[in-house]
Each structure stands twice: as C-alpha cells, then as structure tokens.
Amino acid sequence: MGSGLVLAIETSCDETAVAVADLDGNPFISRISSQIALHAPYGGVVPELASRNHNADLRPLIESTLADAGLTPADIGVVAATSGPGLASSLLVGNTTAKAIAVGLGCPFYSINHMEGHLLSPFIGRGRPIEKHVALIVSGGHTLLIEFSGIGKYRRLGSTKDDAAGEAFDKVGKMLDLPYPGGPEIAKVASTGRNDAFDFPRSMIQSGDFDFSFSGLKTSALHAIERAGESLEGSVLADFCASFQEAIVDVLVSKLLQAAEATGLKIVTVSGGVSCNQRLRQRIAEACGSRGLDLVLADPAYSTDNAAMIAFAAAARLRAGISSSSLHEDIDPNLKLA
C-alpha cells in the first residue's frame, strides 16, 4: 500500500484547497483559500479570474498547510488532485501542480473525480466502513442520485435535466438582488418565513424516475418576483424565500426516499454544498428517522469544495487496490461519475 501521507489539491472552480490525510483518509489538516469576495461583484464565478488566483494562491497555500501541520514534503507518500468536472482553466492549475509534486517526490498520483469526492465525503472521520448506500449529491452545478456498491462501482440512478438545485438557489438569489452566493442568503432570509405562502411547482416529483428539473421552478420564481414588485421585502420576502426553498427540499427528499425504496438499501447519504442547507438536513433527518433509514450527512466542513474529500477518495482507491493514475491523463471539465 505504500507509506506516508496523502497530499490533495482541489481547484475545480473558485476555491483553492489543500489537505493532508493519512492512508485511511482521515484528514490531518485541510485548508481553503476562498475567492467568494473576488467574484461577488460579478454575481458569479469568472473563470479567468479564478484560474489567475489559483496560480497565485496555490503554492503559498501548499507551503503554509505543510508548515502549519509540522510536515515536510518527505512526509508525503501519495499525491492527488481533482481532474474534473469543473472549469478547465481552474482544473489545470491544481492537476498540473499535483503531477509535478508527484514527479518530484517520486510517489504515486491519483486523479480524482470531484463528484467522487462529494460521494464519499459523508464518511470522512466517521470511523465506519463505506457500505452500500444510495447517495444524494446536491451542489451548485450537480444534482445526482447514485447507487454505491463499492469504491469505483457507482450506478447513476438520476440527475438533473437542466438546472441543478444549487444553480436554482443562486440564480433566484441573484434575481432577488441578494448577496452572492444566493443559496445561503435565501436560506438565511427563509428562516423567518412561511413555507406555504407562495405556490411553487414541484417539478418531476411524481415522474416515476429519479431525475430532477428545476428550470420550471426558477421561471415560476421569476414570474412571482415580477408580480410582487415592490412588495417583495420584509416578511413577504421571507415568505417567498421559505416557499421557494421548500419546493426544492420537497423534491430532493421525495426523490431520495423513492430511490432508497426502489433499491432496498437502508443507508442513505447526502453531500455537496447544498447539503449545508439546514431545512434540507432537518427534513431528510425526519423522513429517514420515520422510515428506519440510516442517514449519513456530510459534515458541513466537507460539503462545499474542499481537498479533504479528494484526499479521502484517493486513500479509498489506494486501499481498494485501484492503480494510481497516469501522469499523461488529462483533465476533463465534463467528467462523469457514472
């Protein structure tokens, strides 16, 4: 299996992240250099700005992460980096840097699918085996239902036909002129609102499959904003946000439960940035509790983009006997998980 620690780099979008974990995937240290303030004036991620700042921030972050942990490059036995999906210019920075470090240290390199990192992240630090389960991965750019049978053995049950849940949150947040990113802001405003005040559609909730669609909900929200006009403030805005949030949560919870029933699996996991949403966590916990399902939620620290989940995935692949990646393997901005 080799010796030493796993050094992982994540630069798939706008967060520069570095982590070190042991060969069981337990994080030793995890650091993130956020670019939210840089992209906020534009209301979204600007790819050129993101890659430029990855270039500037990555080396100092690697050096400070190792120094803060009292480590040297000699302590590293495996190097890993995200290879996709994501922004090509951002992926290249972290992936190329990791390969160079692996060559310099003479150690194996693991090219990791960003979504595999999210898939496995609920098990980070749990001290339990990664058993067969149904996973809901819900983030800014992805909404997926995956059946997990083993490391590298994943079956896609369903995905979004258009906007991901996180995209819907952020785009409607922008329509409401809320600060960037819009998703967490909608959740914050929704905390004092009524979730049945506005009638929003639950698209595909009874479609008979495990796919999602949130574009219709986004359009419905736009029309509601236009009808409300200047009245959309204070308690009315809180009601709007709570109702919009509930529509997304209803669909996510329903589809996850349907997938668990169809597969007969008793363990379900939820991960990705949107899994930090407190209403979603509450509703899924209640639903799983009433049905006797074992729910494993990703820790919020490992839900948004981070390198600890990349290190964890690399360690899991190593333990499963999966060969390291070729240094000639390219990034793939459209990389699929299953």
C-alpha positions as a printed NumPy array, in Angstrom:
array([[  0.   ,   0.   ,   0.   ],
       [  2.931,   2.324,   0.451],
       [  3.705,   4.71 ,   3.275],
       [  3.426,   8.373,   4.1  ],
       [  0.518,  10.779,   3.942],
       [ -1.807,  11.837,   1.134],
       [ -1.441,  15.396,  -0.168],
       [ -4.517,  16.522,  -2.116],
       [ -5.275,  19.593,  -4.199],
       [ -8.72 ,  20.827,  -5.281],
       [ -9.118,  23.677,  -7.799],
       [-12.171,  22.68 ,  -9.818],
       [-13.892,  26.053,  -9.611],
       [-13.178,  29.097,  -7.454],
       [-11.846,  27.633,  -4.206],
       [ -8.144,  26.869,  -3.818],
       [ -7.935,  23.954,  -1.394],
       [ -5.166,  21.77 ,   0.016],
       [ -5.392,  18.905,   2.504],
       [ -3.24 ,  16.183,   4.003],
       [ -4.745,  12.901,   5.194],
       [ -3.471,   9.566,   6.437],
       [ -3.786,   6.403,   4.352],
       [ -7.184,   5.704,   5.922],
       [ -8.364,   9.042,   4.584],
       [ -8.575,  10.735,   7.97 ],
       [ -7.83 ,  14.438,   7.43 ],
       [ -4.672,  15.61 ,   9.142],
       [ -5.149,  19.2  ,   8.012],
       [ -7.453,  20.911,   5.484],
       [ -7.159,  24.476,   4.225],
       [ -9.23 ,  26.549,   1.796],
       [ -8.447,  29.91 ,   0.246],
       [-11.825,  31.322,  -0.742],
       [-12.426,  33.531,  -3.762],
       [-16.029,  34.476,  -2.927],
       [-15.171,  38.131,  -2.313],
       [-13.354,  38.331,  -5.672],
       [-16.317,  37.015,  -7.669],
       [-19.125,  38.663,  -5.66 ],
       [-19.113,  41.918,  -7.708],
       [-19.848,  39.852, -10.836],
       [-22.628,  37.766,  -9.281],
       [-20.903,  34.527, -10.305],
       [-17.571,  32.863, -10.969],
       [-15.371,  34.468, -13.633],
       [-13.171,  31.628, -15.   ],
       [-10.148,  33.767, -15.906],
       [-10.172,  35.453, -12.506],
       [-10.498,  32.072, -10.789],
       [ -7.556,  30.455, -12.581],
       [ -5.362,  33.519, -12.125],
       [ -5.917,  33.435,  -8.381],
       [ -5.374,  29.671,  -8.185],
       [ -1.976,  30.304,  -9.778],
       [ -1.177,  32.97 ,  -7.227],
       [ -2.542,  31.197,  -4.147],
       [ -1.755,  27.508,  -4.612],
       [  1.972,  27.32 ,  -3.876],
       [  1.785,  29.535,  -0.741],
       [ -1.216,  27.518,   0.447],
       [  0.617,  24.207,  -0.002],
       [  3.646,  25.533,   1.836],
       [  1.64 ,  27.031,   4.715],
       [ -0.541,  23.919,   5.042],
       [  2.502,  21.665,   5.425],
       [  4.183,  24.133,   7.773],
       [  1.077,  24.505,   9.97 ],
       [  0.889,  20.709,  10.267],
       [  4.585,  20.411,  11.072],
       [  5.166,  18.394,   7.911],
       [  7.75 ,  18.397,   5.144],
       [  7.472,  17.069,   1.58 ],
       [  9.296,  13.946,   2.774],
       [  6.204,  13.019,   4.799],
       [  4.084,  12.758,   1.642],
       [  3.66 ,   9.314,   0.059],
       [  0.71 ,   9.919,  -2.295],
       [ -0.411,  12.988,  -4.251],
       [ -3.957,  13.521,  -5.54 ],
       [ -5.833,  16.217,  -7.417],
       [ -9.207,  16.844,  -8.97 ],
       [ -9.335,  16.092, -12.697],
       [-12.952,  17.109, -13.323],
       [-15.665,  18.102, -13.661],
       [-15.134,  21.827, -13.377],
       [-13.65 ,  24.835, -15.123],
       [-10.857,  23.728, -17.459],
       [ -8.558,  26.635, -16.625],
       [ -9.006,  26.069, -12.892],
       [ -8.604,  22.297, -13.059],
       [ -5.341,  22.634, -14.968],
       [ -3.697,  24.644, -12.2  ],
       [ -4.232,  22.126,  -9.411],
       [ -3.91 ,  18.991, -11.528],
       [ -0.644,  20.056, -13.156],
       [  0.83 ,  21.216,  -9.855],
       [ -0.025,  17.896,  -8.19 ],
       [  1.571,  15.904, -11.01 ],
       [  4.744,  17.978, -10.712],
       [  4.878,  17.338,  -6.968],
       [  4.337,  13.603,  -7.506],
       [  7.199,  13.5  , -10.021],
       [  9.446,  15.462,  -7.69 ],
       [  8.714,  13.196,  -4.741],
       [  8.684,  10.001,  -6.812],
       [  5.32 ,   8.943,  -5.406],
       [  2.033,   7.778,  -6.975],
       [ -0.502,  10.261,  -8.307],
       [ -4.283,   9.814,  -8.148],
       [ -6.556,  11.719, -10.497],
       [ -9.869,  12.118,  -8.653],
       [-13.363,  12.867,  -9.905],
       [-14.673,  15.853,  -7.959],
       [-18.071,  14.171,  -7.659],
       [-16.482,  11.018,  -6.229],
       [-15.051,  13.261,  -3.536],
       [-18.543,  14.515,  -2.73 ],
       [-19.957,  10.983,  -2.946],
       [-17.573,   9.638,  -0.3  ],
       [-17.404,  12.768,   1.878],
       [-20.178,  11.764,   4.326],
       [-17.853,   9.03 ,   5.625],
       [-14.893,  11.305,   6.388],
       [-13.975,  10.966,  10.055],
       [-16.875,   8.61 ,  10.805],
       [-14.734,   5.582,  11.624],
       [-17.16 ,   3.317,   9.778],
       [-16.823,   1.326,   6.559],
       [-18.26 ,   2.75 ,   3.345],
       [-21.134,   0.335,   2.863],
       [-23.626,   0.003,   0.027],
       [-25.939,   3.008,   0.003],
       [-27.97 ,   5.495,  -2.009],
       [-26.324,   8.904,  -2.289],
       [-27.85 ,  12.297,  -2.998],
       [-25.18 ,  14.702,  -4.227],
       [-26.562,  18.214,  -4.408],
       [-24.259,  21.119,  -5.22 ],
       [-24.033,  24.303,  -7.264],
       [-23.609,  22.521, -10.557],
       [-24.874,  18.984,  -9.899],
       [-27.88 ,  17.13 ,  -8.545],
       [-27.331,  13.369,  -8.649],
       [-28.721,  10.19 ,  -7.173],
       [-26.095,   7.422,  -7.115],
       [-26.213,   3.8  ,  -6.032],
       [-22.898,   2.956,  -4.344],
       [-21.807,  -0.706,  -4.452],
       [-18.098,  -0.26 ,  -3.713],
       [-15.18 ,   2.033,  -4.472],
       [-15.309,   2.739,  -8.207],
       [-18.617,   0.86 ,  -8.529],
       [-21.258,   3.527,  -8.974],
       [-24.602,   3.496, -10.785],
       [-26.333,   6.724, -11.7  ],
       [-29.999,   6.489, -10.758],
       [-30.944,  10.018, -11.725],
       [-29.684,  13.517, -12.419],
       [-30.994,  16.941, -13.29 ],
       [-32.37 ,  17.573, -16.758],
       [-31.478,  21.257, -16.603],
       [-30.511,  23.466, -13.656],
       [-29.065,  21.843, -10.564],
       [-30.668,  22.67 ,  -7.219],
       [-27.733,  24.868,  -6.252],
       [-27.971,  26.755,  -9.545],
       [-31.666,  27.398,  -8.938],
       [-30.906,  28.757,  -5.48 ],
       [-28.115,  31.018,  -6.723],
       [-29.932,  32.287,  -9.816],
       [-33.076,  33.162,  -7.886],
       [-30.907,  34.777,  -5.22 ],
       [-29.472,  36.969,  -7.961],
       [-32.991,  37.811,  -9.196],
       [-33.774,  38.968,  -5.655],
       [-30.586,  41.085,  -5.518],
       [-29.34 ,  39.076,  -2.552],
       [-25.585,  38.932,  -1.882],
       [-23.524,  36.297,  -3.726],
       [-23.709,  33.334,  -3.395],
       [-27.502,  33.406,  -3.347],
       [-28.233,  29.946,  -1.93 ],
       [-27.069,  30.553,   1.647],
       [-28.681,  34.011,   1.568],
       [-32.067,  32.58 ,   0.57 ],
       [-31.794,  30.089,   3.43 ],
       [-30.967,  32.903,   5.847],
       [-33.96 ,  35.033,   4.8  ],
       [-36.225,  31.956,   4.71 ],
       [-35.625,  31.232,   8.402],
       [-38.366,  33.697,   9.452],
       [-40.8  ,  32.998,   6.595],
       [-43.814,  30.77 ,   5.948],
       [-43.018,  27.94 ,   3.568],
       [-46.566,  27.715,   2.189],
       [-47.13 ,  31.383,   1.384],
       [-46.208,  31.072,  -2.309],
       [-47.331,  28.224,  -4.551],
       [-44.278,  26.935,  -6.41 ],
       [-44.194,  23.809,  -8.622],
       [-42.562,  20.533,  -7.53 ],
       [-41.341,  19.518, -10.974],
       [-40.969,  15.78 , -11.692],
       [-41.715,  14.853,  -8.081],
       [-44.023,  12.068,  -9.304],
       [-42.301,  11.391, -12.641],
       [-41.734,   7.725, -11.859],
       [-37.968,   8.05 , -12.243],
       [-35.149,   9.608, -10.249],
       [-34.412,  12.624, -12.449],
       [-34.792,  16.254, -11.436],
       [-35.767,  19.519, -13.131],
       [-35.521,  22.943, -11.534],
       [-35.734,  25.271, -14.544],
       [-39.535,  25.457, -14.301],
       [-39.286,  26.376, -10.634],
       [-36.784,  29.103, -11.5  ],
       [-39.164,  30.517, -14.142],
       [-42.073,  30.368, -11.704],
       [-39.99 ,  32.276,  -9.169],
       [-39.167,  34.949, -11.764],
       [-42.858,  35.446, -12.535],
       [-43.675,  35.633,  -8.81 ],
       [-40.981,  38.278,  -8.347],
       [-42.417,  40.329, -11.203],
       [-45.962,  40.074,  -9.794],
       [-44.887,  41.003,  -6.288],
       [-42.971,  44.079,  -7.397],
       [-42.041,  46.462,  -4.611],
       [-43.983,  44.456,  -2.036],
       [-41.23 ,  41.813,  -2.081],
       [-39.444,  42.882,   1.083],
       [-39.563,  42.211,   4.794],
       [-41.939,  39.399,   5.756],
       [-43.11 ,  38.964,   2.148],
       [-39.541,  38.339,   1.028],
       [-39.06 ,  35.882,   3.903],
       [-42.224,  34.037,   2.863],
       [-41.045,  33.947,  -0.758],
       [-37.652,  32.518,   0.178],
       [-39.126,  29.956,   2.572],
       [-41.653,  28.794,  -0.036],
       [-39.038,  28.597,  -2.787],
       [-36.648,  26.682,  -0.542],
       [-39.415,  24.269,   0.485],
       [-40.2  ,  23.481,  -3.155],
       [-36.606,  22.397,  -3.765],
       [-36.389,  20.481,  -0.495],
       [-39.666,  18.64 ,  -1.197],
       [-38.33 ,  17.324,  -4.495],
       [-34.91 ,  16.336,  -3.116],
       [-36.353,  14.493,  -0.123],
       [-39.017,  12.733,  -2.186],
       [-36.609,  11.515,  -4.863],
       [-34.081,  10.273,  -2.305],
       [-36.745,   8.285,  -0.454],
       [-38.073,   6.852,  -3.724],
       [-34.541,   5.741,  -4.683],
       [-33.975,   4.114,  -1.29 ],
       [-37.254,   2.207,  -1.589],
       [-36.553,   1.103,  -5.169],
       [-33.063,  -0.205,  -4.387],
       [-33.975,  -1.671,  -0.998],
       [-30.902,  -0.05 ,   0.539],
       [-31.158,   1.114,   4.147],
       [-28.242,   3.56 ,   4.204],
       [-28.627,   6.95 ,   2.523],
       [-26.117,   9.79 ,   2.309],
       [-26.368,  13.464,   1.409],
       [-23.424,  15.596,   0.335],
       [-22.439,  18.652,  -1.693],
       [-22.698,  22.348,  -0.898],
       [-26.497,  22.44 ,  -0.784],
       [-26.423,  19.731,   1.899],
       [-25.419,  22.53 ,   4.305],
       [-28.978,  23.868,   3.99 ],
       [-30.497,  23.412,   7.45 ],
       [-34.057,  22.919,   6.212],
       [-32.896,  20.135,   3.876],
       [-30.941,  18.448,   6.667],
       [-33.924,  18.684,   9.016],
       [-36.448,  17.313,   6.519],
       [-34.236,  14.426,   5.415],
       [-33.385,  13.5  ,   9.007],
       [-37.083,  13.43 ,   9.919],
       [-38.023,  11.395,   6.843],
       [-35.22 ,   8.853,   7.327],
       [-35.974,   8.534,  11.034],
       [-39.625,   7.71 ,  10.38 ],
       [-38.673,   5.08 ,   7.783],
       [-35.849,   3.402,   9.669],
       [-33.178,   4.544,   7.236],
       [-29.589,   5.113,   8.345],
       [-28.756,   8.681,   7.288],
       [-25.145,   9.806,   6.917],
       [-24.833,  13.538,   6.275],
       [-21.594,  15.086,   5.106],
       [-20.034,  17.335,   7.715],
       [-20.511,  20.97 ,   6.6  ],
       [-16.707,  21.362,   6.608],
       [-16.512,  18.735,   3.86 ],
       [-19.66 ,  19.695,   1.95 ],
       [-18.514,  22.658,  -0.112],
       [-15.458,  22.319,  -2.372],
       [-12.512,  21.093,  -0.296],
       [ -9.383,  18.986,  -0.694],
       [-10.044,  16.705,   2.276],
       [-12.648,  14.819,   0.245],
       [-10.14 ,  14.449,  -2.611],
       [ -7.569,  13.005,  -0.207],
       [-10.231,  10.702,   1.251],
       [-11.205,   9.418,  -2.205],
       [ -7.562,   8.835,  -3.148],
       [ -6.928,   6.906,   0.083],
       [-10.065,   4.818,  -0.531],
       [ -8.883,   3.953,  -4.043],
       [ -5.442,   3.047,  -2.731],
       [ -6.92 ,   0.757,  -0.047],
       [ -9.202,  -0.846,  -2.649],
       [ -6.163,  -1.783,  -4.722],
       [ -7.017,   0.569,  -7.582],
       [ -3.903,   1.529,  -9.518],
       [ -2.628,   5.089,  -9.467],
       [ -3.291,   7.379, -12.427],
       [ -1.075,   8.019, -15.406],
       [  0.716,  11.342, -15.392],
       [ -0.373,  11.627, -19.021],
       [ -4.05 ,  11.527, -18.096],
       [ -5.686,  14.852, -18.946],
       [ -8.297,  16.84 , -17.073],
       [-11.92 ,  16.532, -18.192],
       [-14.213,  19.525, -17.491],
       [-17.232,  17.296, -18.261],
       [-16.078,  14.196, -16.387],
       [-18.926,  11.864, -15.411],
       [-19.164,   9.908, -12.197],
       [-21.354,   7.132, -13.585]])
